[in-house]
């Protein structure tokens, strides 16, 4: 047995934040943003009082309708996010309540931009153990809620979105999650983090005044680690399964930065047409970016296509998956 995605739906906020608008907020330019990141626009959830669960619940409702699944049939709901609605309860619990899932258990996974890889790996283990048969996996982020729009280095990067997937067991060798390799080393806590809001620095007037509730990133260091680690783990996954570039239908990389995506794919020996990219119109949606690519390009995939999925994120966390498309 292994886990396979049997349905996938997304929720995108209506508001589109363009580079032209960001030019009015900070000292930057459309040309600078495009050249260094590949981003042209991103979606933003603008309304106050709405969180990640708003988009997550919307995606789950679409998923249940599209797959003909009843809420009571779901036995687990997992939510991968670094922007939970609140410290507790888990956003997975809130989404379950909003969509009427009552017979399941669930939890949140916080793995930065590796949210999809880490959460899917966890779900796969439970499926293989026979402990889960119908799992809803939600990857959702309201990154705009922790983005400092006075910081020219980070505010052009991030967008908001959610994706919901129905994951079930399969015994077919032609579909599902074949293998994964995940890593964390902890060094990233010094280079990519949100300082305040946890138990170390609880929210106070001082932490708010110092703008410590937003993303803090040392871009050069993150870029260096991301390029090497994403490429290394992806190449290792290919080697472990004897995969050549011609054997791989597509690379599905975390949409962090266009230069990182290209460097990873080229290191794997892949041509540009095998590196799937949607960062130009969605930005970096953290752990949601990989399932967004799967959702957007789903009609391009054929059953049994070999996909290498690769990510790098806060922690530092990084990993790769070998997945055979099953829809």
Secondary structure, 3 states (H helix, E strand, C coil): CEEEEEEEEEECCCEEEEHHHHHCCCCCCHHHHHHHHCCCEEEECCCCCCCHHHHHHHHHHHHHHHHCCCHHHCCEEEEECCCCCCCCCCHHHHHHHHHCCCCCEEEEECCHHHHHHHHHHHHHHHHHCCCCCCEEEEEEEEHHHHCCCCCCCCCCCECEEEEEEEEEEECCCCCEEEEEEEEECCHHHHCEEECCCCCCCCCCHHHHHCCCCCEEECHHHHHHHHHHHHHHHHHHHHHHCCCCHHHCCEEEECCCCHHHHHHHHHHCCCCHHHEECCHHHHCECHHHHHHHHHHHCCCCCCCCCEEEEEEEECCCEEEEEEEECCC
